[in-house]
């Protein structure tokens, strides 16, 4: 059974800039001009003040690990072939929290607050530990 495209939502006219940037190795956020707060996932309005005066901005790609879980079983493609993997929530340097995956590390070495940097797998943002 082909698995290509299963781990990336279908882009529409609104989300296409996000996915096109990710394909180029850039992480985008939306920032509200009315209240100044950034948010993720991309929405056409600010979830903090409901303003529609929001625009795209390039994120730094830096984050800290908030929480994570090691997934040992997942029957949905393409995730079953990737087990075990680390599903995580990270705090982006710009403020928003983002659901993601942590890659390139042993799950036993993860700690809350660990510094992470964005990486991309097939045009999907994932994060890896920053090596000191």
C-alpha positions in Angstrom: 0.0 0.0 0.0 1.6 3.4 -1.0 2.1 5.8 1.9 3.3 8.9 0.1 1.5 12.0 1.3 -0.3 10.3 4.2 1.7 12.3 6.8 1.0 15.7 5.2 -2.4 17.4 4.9 -3.7 18.3 1.5 -2.7 22.0 0.9 -5.4 24.4 0.0 -5.1 28.0 -1.2 -4.7 29.3 2.4 -2.1 26.7 3.7 -0.1 26.5 0.4 2.4 29.1 1.5 3.1 27.1 4.7 3.7 23.8 2.9 5.7 25.5 0.0 8.0 27.1 2.6 8.3 23.8 4.5 9.3 22.1 1.2 12.1 24.7 1.0 13.2 24.1 4.6 11.5 27.1 6.2 9.0 27.1 9.1 6.3 29.8 8.9 4.0 31.1 11.6 1.1 33.5 11.5 1.4 36.7 13.5 -1.4 39.1 14.4 -0.9 42.8 13.6 -3.6 43.7 16.2 -2.3 42.0 19.3 1.2 41.1 18.1 1.0 37.4 19.1 2.2 34.5 16.9 0.2 31.4 16.5 0.5 27.9 15.0 -1.3 26.0 13.4 -2.0 28.5 10.5 -5.4 30.1 10.8 -7.0 33.0 8.9 -7.8 34.8 12.2 -6.0 35.3 15.5 -7.0 32.8 18.1 -6.1 35.3 20.8 -8.0 38.4 19.8 -10.0 37.2 16.8 -8.5 39.8 14.5 -8.3 38.9 10.8 -5.2 41.1 10.4 -2.7 38.3 10.5 0.2 37.5 8.2 2.9 35.0 7.6 6.4 35.3 9.1 9.5 33.1 9.1 10.0 31.3 12.4 13.5 31.0 13.9 13.3 27.2 14.0 14.3 27.1 17.6 12.1 25.4 20.2 12.2 23.7 23.6 10.7 20.4 24.4 7.5 20.7 26.4 6.3 17.1 26.5 6.7 13.8 24.5 5.6 10.2 24.3 7.4 7.3 22.6 4.9 5.6 20.2 5.6 1.9 20.0 2.6 0.9 18.0 0.6 2.7 15.2 -1.3 0.9 12.6 -1.9 3.9 10.3 0.4 4.5 7.3 3.1 5.7 7.2 3.6 5.7 11.0 3.6 2.0 11.6 6.8 1.6 9.6 8.4 4.4 11.8 7.8 2.9 15.2 9.1 3.6 17.7 9.0 7.3 17.2 8.8 10.3 19.5 5.6 12.3 19.3 6.1 15.7 21.0 4.8 19.1 21.8 7.4 21.9 21.6 7.4 25.5 22.6 8.5 27.6 19.6 10.9 30.5 20.4 8.2 32.8 19.1 5.7 31.6 21.7 3.2 29.1 20.1 3.2 25.4 21.0 3.4 22.9 18.1 2.8 19.2 17.8 5.6 17.5 16.0 8.1 14.6 16.1 11.5 14.6 17.6 14.1 12.8 15.5 17.8 11.9 15.6 18.0 11.1 19.3 17.4 8.2 21.7 14.1 8.7 23.5 15.8 8.0 26.9 18.0 11.1 26.5 15.1 13.5 26.2 14.4 16.0 29.0 11.7 18.7 29.3 13.2 22.0 28.3 15.7 20.5 25.9 16.8 22.8 23.1 15.6 21.7 19.7 16.0 22.9 16.1 13.7 22.4 13.2 14.5 19.9 10.5 12.4 18.7 7.6 11.4 15.3 6.5 9.7 15.1 3.1 8.5 18.7 3.5 7.1 18.2 7.1 8.7 20.1 10.0 10.2 17.8 12.7 12.7 18.8 15.4 16.0 17.4 16.6 18.1 18.2 19.7 20.6 21.0 19.5 24.0 19.5 20.1 26.2 21.7 22.3 
